């Protein structure tokens, strides 16, 4: 009897041990099945999208700017000063631009602009050839109003030599530009024999002169902050040769060039 009871106890322990082992194997198998679950196509698409965004390095931007222009030629300075309260003259230059980075430290940009001014200054011009009409010879032309309208269009390139810095200095750049400009001047004119205008007015008329000319630019300054919105400042020097024709009283014809120093404020919007 004792032997039979001992056998039953041993058999029960053995069966219980085997049952627990089977449960462990089943749980382990379920766990492996869960952890080895194949990834869906959506997961791969998300990974690919994230990788594409990480590889994207090209940035684009656009914005607008305003320039204070100082002409270096005396004829252009006299006719179109940056600001003259006596004659209500204010030289205005507004630009828009669109650009993108072509390397880590280089951007390429297209910038059209709109320049205009008008005043009532009396200016005197000694003509290289006299104005002759009805056998009346006049050696001087005078303007009573002066207006200028110009559309410069340039491609600008900027290089950021300190782009590896993490401070504000990374926004410093040096660069240049090249393009063309259409420029038109319209004046109220009269002719006489007096080098300083005088009271004798003959042959008054409104005349205009226009021309196309190349533009070359060097510049330096700081761009926007690199975020969605920013502003910057630039110092520019523009080289603008003009076609001289000193037989007509126009500043853009008497001046050899319309070279200028520009102080430009710009507002950036990132895309």
C-alpha positions in Angstrom: 0.0 0.0 0.0 2.8 2.3 0.9 4.6 1.5 -2.4 1.5 2.3 -4.4 1.0 5.6 -2.6 4.7 6.6 -3.2 4.3 5.7 -6.9 1.2 8.0 -7.2 3.0 10.9 -5.6 6.1 10.5 -7.8 3.9 10.2 -10.9 1.9 13.4 -10.0 5.1 15.4 -9.5 6.5 14.2 -12.9 3.2 15.1 -14.7 3.1 18.5 -13.1 6.7 19.3 -14.1 6.0 18.2 -17.7 2.9 20.3 -17.9 4.7 23.5 -16.7 7.5 22.9 -19.3 4.9 22.6 -22.1 3.3 25.9 -21.0 6.7 27.6 -21.0 7.4 26.4 -24.5 4.0 27.6 -25.7 4.5 31.1 -24.2 8.0 31.3 -25.7 6.7 30.3 -29.1 3.9 33.0 -28.9 6.5 35.6 -27.8 8.7 34.7 -30.8 5.8 34.9 -33.1 5.0 38.4 -31.8 8.5 39.7 -32.0 9.2 38.3 -35.4 6.1 39.7 -37.0 6.9 40.9 -40.5 6.9 44.7 -41.2 4.1 46.1 -43.3 4.5 48.0 -46.5 3.3 51.2 -44.7 6.3 50.9 -42.3 8.7 50.8 -45.2 7.0 53.7 -46.9 7.3 55.8 -43.8 11.0 54.9 -43.5 11.6 55.8 -47.1 9.8 59.2 -46.6 11.9 60.0 -43.6 15.1 59.1 -45.4 14.2 61.3 -48.4 13.5 64.3 -46.1 16.8 63.7 -44.3 18.7 63.8 -47.7 16.9 67.0 -48.8 19.5 69.9 -48.7 18.3 72.4 -51.3 16.4 75.4 -49.8 14.5 78.1 -51.6 13.4 81.5 -50.6 11.8 84.7 -51.8 11.3 88.2 -50.6 11.4 92.0 -51.2 13.9 94.7 -50.6 14.3 98.5 -50.6 17.5 100.3 -51.6 18.9 103.7 -50.8 20.8 104.7 -54.0 23.6 107.2 -54.3 24.8 107.8 -57.8 28.5 108.5 -58.2 28.3 110.6 -61.4 27.8 114.3 -60.8 25.2 114.6 -63.6 23.2 111.8 -62.0 23.6 113.1 -58.5 22.4 116.6 -59.5 19.4 115.3 -61.4 18.3 112.5 -59.1 19.6 112.9 -55.5 18.7 110.3 -53.0 16.6 112.8 -51.1 16.1 116.6 -51.7 13.5 118.4 -49.6 13.7 121.6 -51.7 12.4 119.9 -54.8 10.4 117.1 -53.3 12.8 114.5 -54.8 13.0 111.0 -53.4 14.8 108.3 -55.3 13.0 105.0 -54.8 14.2 101.5 -55.6 12.0 98.5 -54.8 13.0 94.9 -55.6 11.7 91.4 -55.4 13.7 88.3 -55.5 13.6 84.5 -55.7 16.6 82.3 -54.9 17.8 78.8 -54.0 20.9 77.2 -52.7 23.1 75.4 -55.2 25.7 74.2 -52.6 26.1 74.3 -48.9 27.7 77.8 -49.0 26.4 79.2 -52.4 23.0 80.6 -53.5 21.7 81.7 -56.9 19.1 84.4 -57.1 17.0 86.3 -59.7 16.2 89.9 -58.7 14.2 92.3 -60.8 13.7 95.9 -59.5 11.8 99.0 -60.1 13.5 102.4 -59.8 11.8 105.8 -60.2 12.1 109.5 -59.2 10.7 112.9 -60.3 11.5 116.5 -59.3 11.2 120.1 -60.5 14.9 121.0 -60.4 16.2 123.5 -63.0 19.3 122.0 -64.6 21.6 123.5 -67.2 23.4 121.6 -70.0 26.0 123.0 -72.4 25.3 121.1 -75.6 28.2 119.7 -77.7 26.2 120.6 -80.8 23.9 123.6 -80.8 20.1 123.2 -81.1 19.1 125.0 -84.3 15.6 125.8 -85.3 14.3 128.5 -87.7 17.9 129.7 -88.1 18.1 130.3 -84.4 21.2 128.7 -82.8 21.0 127.8 -79.1 24.0 126.3 -77.2 22.3 125.5 -73.9 19.5 123.2 -72.9 17.6 123.5 -69.6 15.2 121.2 -67.8 12.4 122.3 -65.5 11.3 118.8 -64.5 13.3 115.6 -64.4 11.9 112.1 -64.3 13.6 108.7 -64.3 12.2 105.2 -64.6 14.4 102.0 -64.7 13.9 98.3 -64.6 17.2 96.5 -63.6 17.1 92.7 -63.7 20.1 90.7 -62.3 21.3 87.2 -61.4 23.1 87.3 -58.1 25.4 84.8 -56.6 26.3 84.7 -52.9 29.1 82.8 -51.1 29.0 82.3 -47.4 32.6 81.8 -46.2 31.7 81.3 -42.6 28.8 78.8 -43.2 30.2 76.3 -40.7 29.9 78.6 -37.8 26.9 78.3 -35.5 26.8 82.0 -34.6 25.4 85.0 -36.5 28.6 85.1 -38.5 27.4 82.2 -40.7 25.0 84.6 -42.4 27.8 86.8 -43.7 28.3 86.7 -47.5 30.3 88.1 -50.4 28.9 88.0 -53.9 28.2 89.6 -57.2 25.6 89.9 -59.9 25.2 90.5 -63.6 22.3 91.6 -65.7 20.7 94.3 -67.7 18.7 97.5 -67.2 16.2 99.5 -69.2 16.4 103.1 -68.2 14.2 106.0 -69.4 14.5 109.7 -68.6 11.7 112.2 -69.4 12.2 116.0 -69.0 10.5 119.3 -69.7 13.1 121.2 -71.7 13.7 124.5 -73.3 16.7 126.0 -75.1 18.4 129.4 -75.2 21.8 131.1 -75.3 22.0 131.6 -71.5 24.3 129.1 -69.6 22.2 129.5 -66.4 18.7 129.3 -67.7 17.7 133.0 -67.9 14.2 134.3 -68.5 14.3 133.9 -72.3 12.6 130.5 -73.1 12.5 129.2 -76.6 11.2 125.9 -78.0 9.8 124.4 -74.8 8.9 120.7 -75.1 8.7 117.4 -73.2 11.3 115.0 -74.5 12.3 111.5 -73.5 15.4 109.3 -73.9 15.7 105.6 -73.2 18.4 102.9 -73.5 19.4 99.4 -72.5 22.6 98.9 -70.6 24.5 96.1 -68.9 24.8 96.0 -65.1 27.6 94.5 -63.0 27.5 94.3 -59.2 29.7 93.5 -56.2 28.1 93.2 -52.8 28.5 92.1 -49.2 26.3 91.9 -46.1 24.2 89.6 -44.0 21.2 87.5 -45.2 18.1 86.4 -43.2 18.2 84.1 -40.3 17.7 81.0 -42.4 14.2 80.3 -40.9 10.8 80.9 -42.4 11.1 84.6 -42.0 14.1 86.9 -41.6 15.7 90.2 -42.7 19.2 91.2 -43.8 21.2 94.2 -44.9 23.6 94.6 -47.9 26.1 97.1 -49.2 26.3 97.1 -53.0 28.3 98.8 -55.8 26.7 98.8 -59.2 28.6 99.4 -62.5 26.2 100.7 -65.1 27.8 102.2 -68.3 25.7 104.6 -70.3 25.6 105.6 -74.0 26.7 109.2 -74.0 25.0 111.7 -76.3 25.7 115.3 -75.2 23.5 116.9 -77.9 20.4 116.5 -75.8 19.8 117.8 -72.2 19.5 114.5 -70.2 21.5 113.4 -67.2 21.5 109.8 -68.5 23.1 111.1 -71.8 25.6 113.5 -70.3 26.8 111.1 -67.6 29.3 108.5 -68.6 27.7 106.0 -66.3 24.9 105.5 -63.7 27.2 103.7 -61.2 25.8 103.7 -57.7 26.4 102.7 -54.1 23.3 101.0 -52.6 22.3 100.4 -49.0 19.7 97.7 -49.2 17.3 96.3 -46.6 15.7 92.9 -47.5 13.0 90.7 -46.0 13.2 87.0 -46.6 10.5 84.2 -46.6 11.7 80.6 -46.7 9.9 77.9 -48.7 
